[in-house]
């Protein structure tokens, strides 16, 4: 079994698509923290993990995922890359690479500061992660084999589902 958690409107073939929003028409419409699975091969979250309340719900979710995965099962997380955005801001970048130069979001004056704030706070993000923070949280949940990945580079055979490539941090952890 493969799970696409926080699937939104993106349905992945071969995966059980899970989302809390009924209008997204997932295979399972529920709060993932209330579910239970066993012997899962892959759990994928693309820009949904940052919506778990930090620290308690985020850790609870990771502990559940660890429990659900079979031995050598893979958890793949794609989250907004806080380190990338902050470095670009501190180096004087305009941060237009995050969403594209034409994206206006909710900016008033379209400054780098507004773009950084939007990146961190948009779409009800509860927490934005850098690699070190997320790695420590994964370790606390029980994962030991944790690594940063490039877009669509994966331990998951044939994986090519990554989106939001210019702004994402990709991490995989195995049980």
N, C-alpha and C positions, 0 to 999 in steps of 0.2 A: 504494500500500500504506500502511496505517495500523497502527501498533503500540501495543498496550497492555502496557507493560512492568511486571512485578510485579503482574499482574492480580489475584492472589488468587482468590477465588471469584467475582469480578465479571466476567462475560463481556460485552464490548461488541460489539454487532452492527456489522459492517463493519470491525472491527479484527482483527488477528492477536493473540490473547491469549497472553502469554508469562509463565511463572512457573517458579520452580525447584522448587516443591512439587507432586509428582504428585497428591496428593489434591485439589488445586484443579481438576484436569482442564483445564489450559490447552490451547490449540492446539499450542503448542510448550513442552515441559517441558525447560528447560535453564538453565544459568547464562548470563545475557545477555552476559556478558563474553567468552563463547566463540563467539558467533554472528557472522554477517556478513550484511548486507543491502545493497541498492543502491536508489537512486531512491525512497526513502521520503518520503511526503507529510507524515505526522504521526507523532510519537512522544509518547506520553502516559504519564506516571508519576504515579500518585496515591498518595501516602504509601508510596512504595517507595524513592525516591532516598536517603532518610536511612538506609537499611540498608546502603548501600555504605560500606566502610571509608574514613574520611577520612584522608588526602587522596588517596592513590594510586589506589584503586579508583574513587573518585568522579570524579577527573579522567579516568581511563582510560575510564569509561563515557561521560562527556560528549564526549570525543574520538571515540569510536566513533559516538555518535549524530550528531555533526557530519558525520562521514564518510558515514554511511548516508543522511542527508537529501539530497533533491534541492535544487537552487537554489530559494530561497524556501520550503523545507519548514519546518514549525513543530515545535519541541520545547516541550511544555507540562509544567511541573513543579508539583505540589501537594505541599507539605511542611509539617510542623508549624512554625508561625510562632513562632520563638524570641523575637523582639522583642516580639510581642504578649503572650506569657506573662510575660516578665520585666518589662515595663512594668506590667502588671496587678499583679504581685507587689509591685513597688517602691512602687506607689501604694496598697497595703494591700488590694487585691482578694482575694477568696477563691478565685478561679480556677475556680469552679464552671461558668462559661460554657464551659470547654474541653470537657468531656464531659457536662455536665448535672449538676444538683444531686443527682440520685438515684444517679449513678454512684459506686460505692465503690472500684473498682479494687483496688489492693493497699494501701490506706491503713490505717494503724493508728489514728491519731487524727483523720484527715481535716482536717489543717491546710493552709493555703496552701502552706507549705514542702513538705509531702508531695505535694501536687498538682503543684507545679512539678517536683519530682524525678521523679515518675511520668511527667509529660509529656516530659521530656528522656530518660529512661532506658527507658521502657516498650517492650515488643515488640522488644527488641534493637536499638533505635536506635543507630547508630554515631556520628551527628553531627546536631545540630539547627542550622538555618540561619536567619539573618536575610537581608534582601534584599542588603545590601552584600557579605556573604561569598559568597553564591551567584552574584551578578552577576560578581564577580571571578573565580570559578572558571569560569563560562561564558565569560568573555573569554579566559581562559588556554587554554580548549579550542578557541578560534577563532571563537566567536559574537561578532557585533558589534551586532546589533539585539536588544536585551534590554529587556523591560519588565515591570513589575508589572501584574497584572490583578486584577479582581474575580472572584468566583465566577461561573462560566458566561459570563463576558465573554471573548471569544476571537477571534483571527484565524482560527480554524478554523470554517468555515461550518457552522452548525447545531449547534455544540457545546453540550451541556448535561449533561455527565456528572460534574460536580464533586460530591464528597462531603466530609464533615468540615468544613463551611463555617465554623463558629464558631472553628476553631483553625488554619486553613490560610493559608499564603502561596502565592499563585499567580504564577508567572513564565512568560513565553513568550519564546523566543529563536528567531530565524530564521537560516537559513544564508545 
